[in-house]
Amino acid sequence: MPALTTQLYVIRHAVAEDHAPDGGGDHDRPLTKKGRRKFERLVRRLRAAGMEIDLIATSPLVRTRQTAEVLAEALASRPPIEVVDALAPGSDWQRLVAWTIRQDAERIAWVGHAPCVGRLVALTIGDGSAAIRMQKGAVAAIRLDDGPGQPGELEWLATTDLADDD
């Protein structure tokens, strides 16, 4: 049986505070209000262009969880969010692929951190040596015709600059 096409969205978290408000560590840094607004505007534009997601995987860090929440709230499908440790800084591509294969979803988002998200995009399109720089709040759309773990095609890469007022 041929593998189902999977639409994968690799997302870098939106702009976060430099420091956690309660003096906590890097794990606890929340999104800034401006970062949240710009990312929400970007997602709304992408939704208007046809982007929908069935399931969101996020790193356990606060800023990625908050980015995933903004994403879910801005989409018509209100997809569920699952914390996946393989998306924490130092992301594990093989564990992410295995997790993705186990899901009953055709449109999945991975929300993570730089520089890992750029490496995840490169590995997912079949070129682990590529350098892909993703701005905070950027979304990369990758079509996986042969399913997760096989080389895919980068369809587009959008940044929050698209969310700026015209």
N, C-alpha and C positions, 0 to 999 in steps of 0.2 A: 504494500500500500504506500503511495507517495506521501511524503510529509506535507502537512498543511503549511501554507504560507503564514509566517508570523511577521507582524509589524512590531518592531521594537523601537522604543523611544529612549534614548540615553540622555539624561538631564543632569546638568550641574546645578547644585543648590543655588538659590537666589542670594542676593547680597545680605550678609549677616553682620551683626555688631562685631567690633574688634575684640571686645571682652564680654564675658557673661555679666549680666547686671548684678548678680549676687556675689561676684568674685569667684564664681566657679571656673572650671577649666575650659579648654577648647570644646569639650563634648557638649557644653551647655550654652553655647553662643546662639541666640535667637536671630531671626531675620530682622532687618531694619524695616520700618514702616514703608520707606521708599522702595526698598528691594521687594517687599511683598506686593506693593501696588504695581510696580513695573512688570513683575512676573505674572501677576493676574491678568494684566492687560495683554501681555504676549499670549497667554493661554487662550484668552477669549478670541483673539485674532486667529490663532491656529484652529480653534474649534469652528469658527466661522468658515474656515477654509477646508473643513472636513475631518480634522483630527478628533478621534475618540479613542478611549483606552478602556480595557476590560479589567485590568489589575495593575496596581502600582507597587513596586518593591522599593524600599528605601533603606538607607543606612540608618543605624540606630541613633546617630547624633541629632540634636535638637534642630539644627538648621535644615537638615535634609528632611526630617519628619514634617517640619512646618512647610517646606516647599511642596512635599507630597500632598499635604492637606489643602494648600491653595490650588494645586492642580486638580485634585478630586472635586473640590467645591465648584470649580469653574467649568467642569465638563457635564454634559447632559446626563451621562450614564452614572455619575457619582461613584466611580469605581472604588472597590475596597483597597485598603493600604495594608501591606504586610512588611514588617521590619525583617530585613534579611542581612545578617551579620557579614555576609560576603561583600556587601557594598560599603562597609566601613573603610576608612582610609587604608590603602594598601589592597584594594579590592581583589578578589579572587575570581577571575574570569571563568575558570572551569567549574567552580561551585555555582556561579550564577547561571551558566548554561544548563547545568544539571537541574537546578531549581526551576528554571524557565521551562524546560522540557516536561517537568512534572505538573505544570499548571494546565488547567482547562481554560485557556485564554488564547485568543489570536492576536490581541493588541495589548502589549505589555510595556510598562515604563520602568526603567531603572533610575533611581535618583541617588546620586553620589557626589563625590568630591574630586577636585583637580589635584594632581594631574591624572588621577586614576580614570576619570570619565573619558578623557581623550584617548588613553590607552585602551579602554574597553571598546570605544568606537573603532579604533584601528584593528584590534583583534577580531571584532565582529565582522568587519568588511574583508578580512583575510589578509591584512597587511600589518602585522605586529610591529614592523619597523617604522611605520608612519608616525609623524608627530602631528597630532590634532589638538589645537589649543581651543578650549571652550571657555567663553566668558561666563561669569556668574549668571545663572538663570538661562543659559543656552539649552536648546533642545535639538538633538540630532535624530532624524527619522531614518531607520534602516529597514529595508525590506529583505526578509529572509525566505526566499522562495523554496529552499530545501530544508527549512526548519532551523532552530537554534543549534549552534555549534558548527554550522556550515557557513562558508563565506557569503556575505550578504552585499547589498548595494545601498550605499549612502544616497538617500533620495533628496534630503535637504538638511541644512543646519541653520537654525534661526536663533537670533539673539534678542535680548530685551530692547535693543535699539529699534526694533520693529514696533515696540510699544510706545515709543515717543510720539507725542502729539505732532500731527502734520503741520 
